[in-house]
């Protein structure tokens, strides 16, 4: 978030999946960085809900995770 702000971007940070989903729905950002392992709703769940919401199908979603197994990377795609 700090690096993006230093580059002049507007940034909002959520600490769990429910807060992330609310921010995405309220603010309609161009790009969303989702931690796959967020508490509450996971990044996977937030992504599915965003993709199923009218007007947000084309929003760029970027998966971030410390989980690096092959099945985690495949699932994120």
Gaussian input, Z-matrix of N, CA and C with variables (Angstrom, degrees):
# hf/3-21g

backbone

0 1
 N
 C     1     B1
 C     2     B2     1     A1
 N     3     B3     2     A2     1     D1
 C     4     B4     3     A3     2     D2
 C     5     B5     4     A4     3     D3
 N     6     B6     5     A5     4     D4
 C     7     B7     6     A6     5     D5
 C     8     B8     7     A7     6     D6
 N     9     B9     8     A8     7     D7
 C    10    B10     9     A9     8     D8
 C    11    B11    10    A10     9     D9
 N    12    B12    11    A11    10    D10
 C    13    B13    12    A12    11    D11
 C    14    B14    13    A13    12    D12
 N    15    B15    14    A14    13    D13
 C    16    B16    15    A15    14    D14
 C    17    B17    16    A16    15    D15
 N    18    B18    17    A17    16    D16
 C    19    B19    18    A18    17    D17
 C    20    B20    19    A19    18    D18
 N    21    B21    20    A20    19    D19
 C    22    B22    21    A21    20    D20
 C    23    B23    22    A22    21    D21
 N    24    B24    23    A23    22    D22
 C    25    B25    24    A24    23    D23
 C    26    B26    25    A25    24    D24
 N    27    B27    26    A26    25    D25
 C    28    B28    27    A27    26    D26
 C    29    B29    28    A28    27    D27
 N    30    B30    29    A29    28    D28
 C    31    B31    30    A30    29    D29
 C    32    B32    31    A31    30    D30
 N    33    B33    32    A32    31    D31
 C    34    B34    33    A33    32    D32
 C    35    B35    34    A34    33    D33
 N    36    B36    35    A35    34    D34
 C    37    B37    36    A36    35    D35
 C    38    B38    37    A37    36    D36
 N    39    B39    38    A38    37    D37
 C    40    B40    39    A39    38    D38
 C    41    B41    40    A40    39    D39
 N    42    B42    41    A41    40    D40
 C    43    B43    42    A42    41    D41
 C    44    B44    43    A43    42    D42
 N    45    B45    44    A44    43    D43
 C    46    B46    45    A45    44    D44
 C    47    B47    46    A46    45    D45
 N    48    B48    47    A47    46    D46
 C    49    B49    48    A48    47    D47
 C    50    B50    49    A49    48    D48
 N    51    B51    50    A50    49    D49
 C    52    B52    51    A51    50    D50
 C    53    B53    52    A52    51    D51
 N    54    B54    53    A53    52    D52
 C    55    B55    54    A54    53    D53
 C    56    B56    55    A55    54    D54
 N    57    B57    56    A56    55    D55
 C    58    B58    57    A57    56    D56
 C    59    B59    58    A58    57    D57
 N    60    B60    59    A59    58    D58
 C    61    B61    60    A60    59    D59
 C    62    B62    61    A61    60    D60
 N    63    B63    62    A62    61    D61
 C    64    B64    63    A63    62    D62
 C    65    B65    64    A64    63    D63
 N    66    B66    65    A65    64    D64
 C    67    B67    66    A66    65    D65
 C    68    B68    67    A67    66    D66
 N    69    B69    68    A68    67    D67
 C    70    B70    69    A69    68    D68
 C    71    B71    70    A70    69    D69
 N    72    B72    71    A71    70    D70
 C    73    B73    72    A72    71    D71
 C    74    B74    73    A73    72    D72
 N    75    B75    74    A74    73    D73
 C    76    B76    75    A75    74    D74
 C    77    B77    76    A76    75    D75
 N    78    B78    77    A77    76    D76
 C    79    B79    78    A78    77    D77
 C    80    B80    79    A79    78    D78
 N    81    B81    80    A80    79    D79
 C    82    B82    81    A81    80    D80
 C    83    B83    82    A82    81    D81
 N    84    B84    83    A83    82    D82
 C    85    B85    84    A84    83    D83
 C    86    B86    85    A85    84    D84
 N    87    B87    86    A86    85    D85
 C    88    B88    87    A87    86    D86
 C    89    B89    88    A88    87    D87
 N    90    B90    89    A89    88    D88
 C    91    B91    90    A90    89    D89
 C    92    B92    91    A91    90    D90
 N    93    B93    92    A92    91    D91
 C    94    B94    93    A93    92    D92
 C    95    B95    94    A94    93    D93
 N    96    B96    95    A95    94    D94
 C    97    B97    96    A96    95    D95
 C    98    B98    97    A97    96    D96
 N    99    B99    98    A98    97    D97
 C   100   B100    99    A99    98    D98
 C   101   B101   100   A100    99    D99
 N   102   B102   101   A101   100   D100
 C   103   B103   102   A102   101   D101
 C   104   B104   103   A103   102   D102
 N   105   B105   104   A104   103   D103
 C   106   B106   105   A105   104   D104
 C   107   B107   106   A106   105   D105
 N   108   B108   107   A107   106   D106
 C   109   B109   108   A108   107   D107
 C   110   B110   109   A109   108   D108
 N   111   B111   110   A110   109   D109
 C   112   B112   111   A111   110   D110
 C   113   B113   112   A112   111   D111
 N   114   B114   113   A113   112   D112
 C   115   B115   114   A114   113   D113
 C   116   B116   115   A115   114   D114
 N   117   B117   116   A116   115   D115
 C   118   B118   117   A117   116   D116
 C   119   B119   118   A118   117   D117
 N   120   B120   119   A119   118   D118
 C   121   B121   120   A120   119   D119
 C   122   B122   121   A121   120   D120
 N   123   B123   122   A122   121   D121
 C   124   B124   123   A123   122   D122
 C   125   B125   124   A124   123   D123
 N   126   B126   125   A125   124   D124
 C   127   B127   126   A126   125   D125
 C   128   B128   127   A127   126   D126
 N   129   B129   128   A128   127   D127
 C   130   B130   129   A129   128   D128
 C   131   B131   130   A130   129   D129
 N   132   B132   131   A131   130   D130
 C   133   B133   132   A132   131   D131
 C   134   B134   133   A133   132   D132
 N   135   B135   134   A134   133   D133
 C   136   B136   135   A135   134   D134
 C   137   B137   136   A136   135   D135
 N   138   B138   137   A137   136   D136
 C   139   B139   138   A138   137   D137
 C   140   B140   139   A139   138   D138
 N   141   B141   140   A140   139   D139
 C   142   B142   141   A141   140   D140
 C   143   B143   142   A142   141   D141
 N   144   B144   143   A143   142   D142
 C   145   B145   144   A144   143   D143
 C   146   B146   145   A145   144   D144
 N   147   B147   146   A146   145   D145
 C   148   B148   147   A147   146   D146
 C   149   B149   148   A148   147   D147
 N   150   B150   149   A149   148   D148
 C   151   B151   150   A150   149   D149
 C   152   B152   151   A151   150   D150
 N   153   B153   152   A152   151   D151
 C   154   B154   153   A153   152   D152
 C   155   B155   154   A154   153   D153
 N   156   B156   155   A155   154   D154
 C   157   B157   156   A156   155   D155
 C   158   B158   157   A157   156   D156
 N   159   B159   158   A158   157   D157
 C   160   B160   159   A159   158   D158
 C   161   B161   160   A160   159   D159
 N   162   B162   161   A161   160   D160
 C   163   B163   162   A162   161   D161
 C   164   B164   163   A163   162   D162
 N   165   B165   164   A164   163   D163
 C   166   B166   165   A165   164   D164
 C   167   B167   166   A166   165   D165
 N   168   B168   167   A167   166   D166
 C   169   B169   168   A168   167   D167
 C   170   B170   169   A169   168   D168
 N   171   B171   170   A170   169   D169
 C   172   B172   171   A171   170   D170
 C   173   B173   172   A172   171   D171
 N   174   B174   173   A173   172   D172
 C   175   B175   174   A174   173   D173
 C   176   B176   175   A175   174   D174
 N   177   B177   176   A176   175   D175
 C   178   B178   177   A177   176   D176
 C   179   B179   178   A178   177   D177
 N   180   B180   179   A179   178   D178
 C   181   B181   180   A180   179   D179
 C   182   B182   181   A181   180   D180
 N   183   B183   182   A182   181   D181
 C   184   B184   183   A183   182   D182
 C   185   B185   184   A184   183   D183
 N   186   B186   185   A185   184   D184
 C   187   B187   186   A186   185   D185
 C   188   B188   187   A187   186   D186
 N   189   B189   188   A188   187   D187
 C   190   B190   189   A189   188   D188
 C   191   B191   190   A190   189   D189
 N   192   B192   191   A191   190   D190
 C   193   B193   192   A192   191   D191
 C   194   B194   193   A193   192   D192
 N   195   B195   194   A194   193   D193
 C   196   B196   195   A195   194   D194
 C   197   B197   196   A196   195   D195
 N   198   B198   197   A197   196   D196
 C   199   B199   198   A198   197   D197
 C   200   B200   199   A199   198   D198
 N   201   B201   200   A200   199   D199
 C   202   B202   201   A201   200   D200
 C   203   B203   202   A202   201   D201
 N   204   B204   203   A203   202   D202
 C   205   B205   204   A204   203   D203
 C   206   B206   205   A205   204   D204
 N   207   B207   206   A206   205   D205
 C   208   B208   207   A207   206   D206
 C   209   B209   208   A208   207   D207
 N   210   B210   209   A209   208   D208
 C   211   B211   210   A210   209   D209
 C   212   B212   211   A211   210   D210
 N   213   B213   212   A212   211   D211
 C   214   B214   213   A213   212   D212
 C   215   B215   214   A214   213   D213
 N   216   B216   215   A215   214   D214
 C   217   B217   216   A216   215   D215
 C   218   B218   217   A217   216   D216
 N   219   B219   218   A218   217   D217
 C   220   B220   219   A219   218   D218
 C   221   B221   220   A220   219   D219
 N   222   B222   221   A221   220   D220
 C   223   B223   222   A222   221   D221
 C   224   B224   223   A223   222   D222
 N   225   B225   224   A224   223   D223
 C   226   B226   225   A225   224   D224
 C   227   B227   226   A226   225   D225
 N   228   B228   227   A227   226   D226
 C   229   B229   228   A228   227   D227
 C   230   B230   229   A229   228   D228

   B1=1.4470
   B2=1.5241
   B3=1.3158
   B4=1.4618
   B5=1.5286
   B6=1.3273
   B7=1.4703
   B8=1.5199
   B9=1.3155
   B10=1.4619
   B11=1.5234
   B12=1.3207
   B13=1.4692
   B14=1.5267
   B15=1.3355
   B16=1.4726
   B17=1.5218
   B18=1.3143
   B19=1.4688
   B20=1.5324
   B21=1.3479
   B22=1.4554
   B23=1.5226
   B24=1.3236
   B25=1.4593
   B26=1.5258
   B27=1.3124
   B28=1.4578
   B29=1.5205
   B30=1.3187
   B31=1.4657
   B32=1.5171
   B33=1.3256
   B34=1.4689
   B35=1.5188
   B36=1.3210
   B37=1.4614
   B38=1.5140
   B39=1.3217
   B40=1.4690
   B41=1.5174
   B42=1.3172
   B43=1.4588
   B44=1.5157
   B45=1.3133
   B46=1.4580
   B47=1.5256
   B48=1.3137
   B49=1.4497
   B50=1.5171
   B51=1.3254
   B52=1.4660
   B53=1.5231
   B54=1.3335
   B55=1.4640
   B56=1.5328
   B57=1.3294
   B58=1.4702
   B59=1.5233
   B60=1.3245
   B61=1.4614
   B62=1.5256
   B63=1.3168
   B64=1.4662
   B65=1.5283
   B66=1.3336
   B67=1.4720
   B68=1.5260
   B69=1.3300
   B70=1.4625
   B71=1.5219
   B72=1.3240
   B73=1.4751
   B74=1.5221
   B75=1.3294
   B76=1.4718
   B77=1.5266
   B78=1.3292
   B79=1.4648
   B80=1.5260
   B81=1.3164
   B82=1.4740
   B83=1.5371
   B84=1.3269
   B85=1.4751
   B86=1.5211
   B87=1.3187
   B88=1.4623
   B89=1.5267
   B90=1.3329
   B91=1.4674
   B92=1.5249
   B93=1.3401
   B94=1.4609
   B95=1.5254
   B96=1.3126
   B97=1.4640
   B98=1.5215
   B99=1.3282
   B100=1.4610
   B101=1.5207
   B102=1.3194
   B103=1.4628
   B104=1.5212
   B105=1.3138
   B106=1.4526
   B107=1.5270
   B108=1.3216
   B109=1.4513
   B110=1.5180
   B111=1.3370
   B112=1.4701
   B113=1.5240
   B114=1.3314
   B115=1.4739
   B116=1.5277
   B117=1.2989
   B118=1.4663
   B119=1.5072
   B120=1.3114
   B121=1.4583
   B122=1.5227
   B123=1.3271
   B124=1.4652
   B125=1.5277
   B126=1.3002
   B127=1.4587
   B128=1.5190
   B129=1.3363
   B130=1.4625
   B131=1.5278
   B132=1.3187
   B133=1.4702
   B134=1.5238
   B135=1.3256
   B136=1.4701
   B137=1.5239
   B138=1.3258
   B139=1.4650
   B140=1.5222
   B141=1.3413
   B142=1.4692
   B143=1.5261
   B144=1.3267
   B145=1.4631
   B146=1.5297
   B147=1.3140
   B148=1.4703
   B149=1.5258
   B150=1.3113
   B151=1.4697
   B152=1.5296
   B153=1.3188
   B154=1.4589
   B155=1.5125
   B156=1.3262
   B157=1.4602
   B158=1.5207
   B159=1.3019
   B160=1.4623
   B161=1.5223
   B162=1.3276
   B163=1.4552
   B164=1.5143
   B165=1.3288
   B166=1.4614
   B167=1.5261
   B168=1.3225
   B169=1.4596
   B170=1.5294
   B171=1.3165
   B172=1.4603
   B173=1.5241
   B174=1.3247
   B175=1.4586
   B176=1.5354
   B177=1.3173
   B178=1.4652
   B179=1.5232
   B180=1.3147
   B181=1.4579
   B182=1.5221
   B183=1.3331
   B184=1.4607
   B185=1.5227
   B186=1.3316
   B187=1.4595
   B188=1.5227
   B189=1.3159
   B190=1.4655
   B191=1.5214
   B192=1.3213
   B193=1.4555
   B194=1.5173
   B195=1.2863
   B196=1.4553
   B197=1.5199
   B198=1.3342
   B199=1.4656
   B200=1.5141
   B201=1.3227
   B202=1.4536
   B203=1.5141
   B204=1.3177
   B205=1.4647
   B206=1.5273
   B207=1.3137
   B208=1.4693
   B209=1.5230
   B210=1.3349
   B211=1.4731
   B212=1.5295
   B213=1.3367
   B214=1.4674
   B215=1.5232
   B216=1.3215
   B217=1.4641
   B218=1.5222
   B219=1.3163
   B220=1.4665
   B221=1.5274
   B222=1.3216
   B223=1.4607
   B224=1.5276
   B225=1.3342
   B226=1.4622
   B227=1.5277
   B228=1.3348
   B229=1.4658
   B230=1.4971
   A1=110.75
   A2=116.54
   A3=120.53
   A4=111.34
   A5=116.59
   A6=119.41
   A7=111.22
   A8=117.75
   A9=120.57
   A10=111.27
   A11=116.90
   A12=120.52
   A13=111.11
   A14=116.13
   A15=119.95
   A16=111.66
   A17=117.22
   A18=121.97
   A19=112.10
   A20=116.56
   A21=120.49
   A22=115.87
   A23=116.89
   A24=120.03
   A25=111.55
   A26=115.80
   A27=121.44
   A28=107.14
   A29=116.72
   A30=121.85
   A31=110.04
   A32=115.65
   A33=121.91
   A34=106.78
   A35=116.75
   A36=121.91
   A37=109.73
   A38=115.91
   A39=122.20
   A40=108.13
   A41=116.07
   A42=120.45
   A43=113.85
   A44=117.53
   A45=121.06
   A46=109.00
   A47=115.62
   A48=120.45
   A49=114.37
   A50=117.28
   A51=119.78
   A52=110.87
   A53=115.72
   A54=120.32
   A55=110.46
   A56=116.70
   A57=120.63
   A58=110.92
   A59=116.95
   A60=120.42
   A61=111.02
   A62=117.04
   A63=120.56
   A64=110.75
   A65=117.26
   A66=120.41
   A67=111.52
   A68=116.87
   A69=120.41
   A70=110.51
   A71=116.37
   A72=119.95
   A73=111.88
   A74=116.92
   A75=120.88
   A76=112.72
   A77=117.24
   A78=120.88
   A79=114.50
   A80=118.42
   A81=123.02
   A82=112.04
   A83=117.48
   A84=119.86
   A85=111.72
   A86=115.88
   A87=121.01
   A88=110.91
   A89=116.38
   A90=122.41
   A91=108.66
   A92=115.50
   A93=121.38
   A94=108.26
   A95=116.78
   A96=122.26
   A97=106.71
   A98=116.84
   A99=121.58
   A100=111.07
   A101=116.00
   A102=120.80
   A103=107.02
   A104=116.70
   A105=121.05
   A106=111.12
   A107=118.28
   A108=121.85
   A109=115.56
   A110=118.12
   A111=120.06
   A112=111.11
   A113=116.52
   A114=118.95
   A115=110.65
   A116=116.32
   A117=120.86
   A118=108.22
   A119=117.61
   A120=122.02
   A121=107.77
   A122=117.67
   A123=119.78
   A124=109.20
   A125=116.20
   A126=120.22
   A127=112.06
   A128=116.96
   A129=121.07
   A130=110.64
   A131=115.75
   A132=120.40
   A133=110.94
   A134=116.98
   A135=120.24
   A136=109.37
   A137=117.45
   A138=120.78
   A139=111.16
   A140=117.97
   A141=120.32
   A142=111.41
   A143=116.67
   A144=120.24
   A145=111.61
   A146=117.04
   A147=120.64
   A148=109.69
   A149=117.29
   A150=121.19
   A151=111.68
   A152=117.28
   A153=120.73
   A154=114.30
   A155=117.35
   A156=121.89
   A157=110.86
   A158=116.05
   A159=121.82
   A160=110.67
   A161=115.19
   A162=120.96
   A163=114.34
   A164=117.69
   A165=120.03
   A166=112.66
   A167=116.46
   A168=120.64
   A169=112.81
   A170=117.77
   A171=122.13
   A172=113.88
   A173=117.64
   A174=121.15
   A175=109.20
   A176=117.07
   A177=120.19
   A178=109.93
   A179=116.08
   A180=122.51
   A181=108.34
   A182=115.92
   A183=122.16
   A184=107.71
   A185=116.12
   A186=121.39
   A187=110.03
   A188=115.60
   A189=122.54
   A190=107.29
   A191=116.11
   A192=118.07
   A193=111.20
   A194=114.99
   A195=121.92
   A196=110.38
   A197=115.40
   A198=120.64
   A199=107.67
   A200=117.89
   A201=120.30
   A202=116.58
   A203=117.39
   A204=118.63
   A205=110.14
   A206=116.03
   A207=121.08
   A208=111.98
   A209=118.05
   A210=119.78
   A211=111.63
   A212=117.96
   A213=120.79
   A214=110.40
   A215=117.75
   A216=121.26
   A217=110.45
   A218=116.52
   A219=120.90
   A220=110.60
   A221=116.88
   A222=120.56
   A223=111.33
   A224=117.36
   A225=121.30
   A226=112.13
   A227=116.63
   A228=119.65
   A229=110.46
   D1=-42.29
   D2=-179.59
   D3=-62.81
   D4=-44.10
   D5=179.87
   D6=-62.70
   D7=-41.39
   D8=178.75
   D9=-65.40
   D10=-41.37
   D11=177.65
   D12=-62.12
   D13=-41.97
   D14=179.29
   D15=-62.16
   D16=-26.17
   D17=177.54
   D18=-87.94
   D19=3.37
   D20=174.64
   D21=94.27
   D22=8.84
   D23=-179.83
   D24=-86.10
   D25=150.00
   D26=172.23
   D27=-84.02
   D28=130.25
   D29=-173.25
   D30=-130.88
   D31=136.97
   D32=170.52
   D33=-124.16
   D34=141.18
   D35=-177.70
   D36=-120.41
   D37=133.56
   D38=175.56
   D39=-114.74
   D40=147.23
   D41=-178.04
   D42=-102.42
   D43=-2.82
   D44=174.19
   D45=-153.94
   D46=170.24
   D47=-175.16
   D48=-64.77
   D49=-36.26
   D50=179.41
   D51=-65.24
   D52=-43.17
   D53=177.98
   D54=-65.89
   D55=-38.58
   D56=178.24
   D57=-61.85
   D58=-45.50
   D59=-179.93
   D60=-62.31
   D61=-41.30
   D62=178.35
   D63=-63.18
   D64=-45.15
   D65=178.57
   D66=-60.95
   D67=-43.59
   D68=-179.56
   D69=-62.66
   D70=-45.37
   D71=-179.39
   D72=-66.20
   D73=-38.99
   D74=-177.70
   D75=-76.03
   D76=-40.18
   D77=-171.00
   D78=-101.12
   D79=-18.73
   D80=179.41
   D81=47.43
   D82=60.08
   D83=-178.58
   D84=-69.98
   D85=163.02
   D86=176.70
   D87=-74.51
   D88=-37.31
   D89=-176.88
   D90=-132.66
   D91=139.26
   D92=177.52
   D93=-127.34
   D94=123.01
   D95=173.59
   D96=-95.56
   D97=119.05
   D98=-177.14
   D99=-114.44
   D100=125.00
   D101=171.59
   D102=-77.56
   D103=121.45
   D104=-178.10
   D105=-60.15
   D106=-34.14
   D107=-174.93
   D108=-95.69
   D109=27.34
   D110=179.69
   D111=-62.70
   D112=148.61
   D113=172.67
   D114=-72.88
   D115=164.18
   D116=-177.71
   D117=78.13
   D118=-113.53
   D119=171.31
   D120=-84.56
   D121=136.82
   D122=176.32
   D123=-76.58
   D124=168.26
   D125=175.44
   D126=-59.73
   D127=-35.39
   D128=176.18
   D129=-60.39
   D130=-45.73
   D131=-178.25
   D132=-66.38
   D133=-42.64
   D134=177.87
   D135=-61.24
   D136=-44.50
   D137=-179.77
   D138=-60.27
   D139=-43.84
   D140=178.89
   D141=-62.08
   D142=-41.48
   D143=179.76
   D144=-68.03
   D145=-39.15
   D146=177.20
   D147=-64.39
   D148=-47.34
   D149=-179.09
   D150=-63.11
   D151=-26.80
   D152=179.33
   D153=-88.95
   D154=0.63
   D155=-178.15
   D156=-96.59
   D157=133.18
   D158=-179.47
   D159=-59.30
   D160=131.59
   D161=177.21
   D162=87.09
   D163=-3.84
   D164=-178.91
   D165=-118.67
   D166=9.62
   D167=-175.95
   D168=-63.89
   D169=-29.57
   D170=-176.38
   D171=-96.99
   D172=-0.38
   D173=179.82
   D174=-60.07
   D175=135.60
   D176=179.20
   D177=-77.03
   D178=121.76
   D179=177.69
   D180=-111.65
   D181=132.24
   D182=-179.86
   D183=-121.01
   D184=121.19
   D185=179.93
   D186=-85.66
   D187=130.86
   D188=174.85
   D189=-123.17
   D190=138.37
   D191=179.27
   D192=-163.10
   D193=153.82
   D194=170.82
   D195=-91.03
   D196=-5.87
   D197=178.79
   D198=-84.34
   D199=111.02
   D200=-172.24
   D201=-111.63
   D202=12.05
   D203=178.74
   D204=-67.94
   D205=155.20
   D206=-178.26
   D207=-55.47
   D208=-43.21
   D209=-179.06
   D210=-65.58
   D211=-29.30
   D212=176.00
   D213=-68.55
   D214=-42.46
   D215=179.19
   D216=-66.22
   D217=-41.44
   D218=179.29
   D219=-63.89
   D220=-45.31
   D221=-179.83
   D222=-62.63
   D223=-37.82
   D224=-179.46
   D225=-65.71
   D226=-32.40
   D227=178.63
   D228=-68.90

